[in-house]
Amino acid sequence: MNLILDEDKFDEHQAILAGELIEQIKRHLEEAGLEGDKLKELTGRIAFSVACVIDGASPIEWEGTEVHPYLTFRSGDDEIMHWNDSSSIHEYVFGTLDDIFGE
């Protein structure tokens, strides 16, 4: 596999991933009966927490082992796209949340 540095495309993929996380969380919470402001608030909080874990912005440790995620995306059959730094999906959550909820 070839490791490709493409910050613009990586950024685009992060935004798409943030939107998909939000859509999936929203759907499950709607199925559980949540609606209105409570649905949006809880969807945002859960999506932000998950994004922070993926981004490595929240400390991860289990039984003395620290974990430091580093997100990549497949960009072809033999290519993996990365960014020179940690991902920043959490930065997309609240703007994307407003878009999805039509605000």
C-alpha positions as CSV (number, residue, x, y, z in Angstrom):
1,M,0.0,0.0,0.0
2,N,1.1,3.5,-0.8
3,L,0.7,6.2,1.8
4,I,-0.5,9.4,0.1
5,L,-0.5,12.9,1.7
6,D,-3.5,14.9,0.4
7,E,-4.6,17.4,3.0
8,D,-7.5,18.9,0.9
9,K,-9.0,15.5,0.1
10,F,-8.5,14.2,3.6
11,D,-10.3,17.3,4.9
12,E,-13.2,16.6,2.6
13,H,-13.4,13.0,3.8
14,Q,-13.4,14.1,7.4
15,A,-16.4,16.3,6.8
16,I,-18.2,13.5,5.1
17,L,-17.4,11.1,8.0
18,A,-18.7,13.7,10.5
19,G,-21.9,13.9,8.6
20,E,-22.4,10.2,8.4
21,L,-21.7,9.8,12.2
22,I,-24.3,12.5,12.9
23,E,-26.9,10.9,10.5
24,Q,-26.5,7.5,12.1
25,I,-26.7,8.7,15.7
26,K,-29.7,10.9,14.8
27,R,-31.5,8.0,13.2
28,H,-31.0,5.7,16.3
29,L,-32.1,8.4,18.7
30,E,-35.2,9.2,16.6
31,E,-36.1,5.4,16.7
32,A,-35.8,5.7,20.5
33,G,-38.4,8.4,20.5
34,L,-36.3,11.6,20.8
35,E,-37.2,14.7,18.9
36,G,-36.8,18.4,18.7
37,D,-34.1,20.2,20.7
38,K,-33.4,17.2,22.8
39,L,-32.7,15.1,19.7
40,K,-30.3,17.7,18.3
41,E,-28.5,18.3,21.6
42,L,-27.9,14.6,22.3
43,T,-27.0,13.8,18.7
44,G,-24.3,16.6,18.9
45,R,-23.0,15.5,22.2
46,I,-22.6,11.9,21.2
47,A,-21.1,12.7,17.8
48,F,-18.6,15.1,19.3
49,S,-17.6,12.5,21.9
50,V,-17.1,9.8,19.2
51,A,-15.2,12.2,16.9
52,C,-12.9,13.2,19.8
53,V,-12.1,9.6,20.4
54,I,-11.4,9.0,16.7
55,D,-9.2,12.2,16.5
56,G,-7.3,11.2,19.6
57,A,-8.4,14.5,21.2
58,S,-9.7,12.5,24.2
59,P,-7.2,10.5,26.2
60,I,-7.7,6.7,25.7
61,E,-6.2,4.3,28.2
62,W,-7.2,0.8,29.2
63,E,-5.5,-1.2,31.9
64,G,-2.3,0.9,31.6
65,T,-2.2,0.8,27.8
66,E,-2.5,4.2,26.1
67,V,-4.0,4.3,22.6
68,H,-3.3,7.0,20.0
69,P,-5.5,6.7,16.9
70,Y,-4.3,8.0,13.6
71,L,-7.1,8.2,10.9
72,T,-6.5,7.3,7.3
73,F,-8.8,6.8,4.3
74,R,-8.6,4.5,1.4
75,S,-8.2,6.5,-1.7
76,G,-7.7,3.7,-4.2
77,D,-7.1,0.0,-4.4
78,D,-3.5,0.4,-3.3
79,E,-3.5,3.9,-1.7
80,I,-4.1,5.1,1.8
81,M,-4.6,8.8,2.3
82,H,-3.4,10.6,5.5
83,W,-2.8,14.0,6.9
84,N,0.5,15.0,8.6
85,D,-1.3,15.5,11.9
86,S,-4.2,14.0,13.9
87,S,-7.6,14.1,12.3
88,S,-10.0,16.9,13.3
89,I,-13.5,15.4,12.7
90,H,-14.7,16.9,16.0
91,E,-14.3,20.4,14.5
92,Y,-16.9,19.6,11.9
93,V,-19.6,18.2,14.3
94,F,-21.5,21.3,15.3
95,G,-21.5,23.0,11.9
96,T,-22.6,19.8,10.2
97,L,-25.2,19.2,12.9
98,D,-26.8,22.6,12.1
99,D,-26.8,21.7,8.4
100,I,-28.5,18.4,9.1
101,F,-31.0,19.9,11.4
102,G,-31.7,22.7,8.9
103,E,-30.5,25.5,11.1
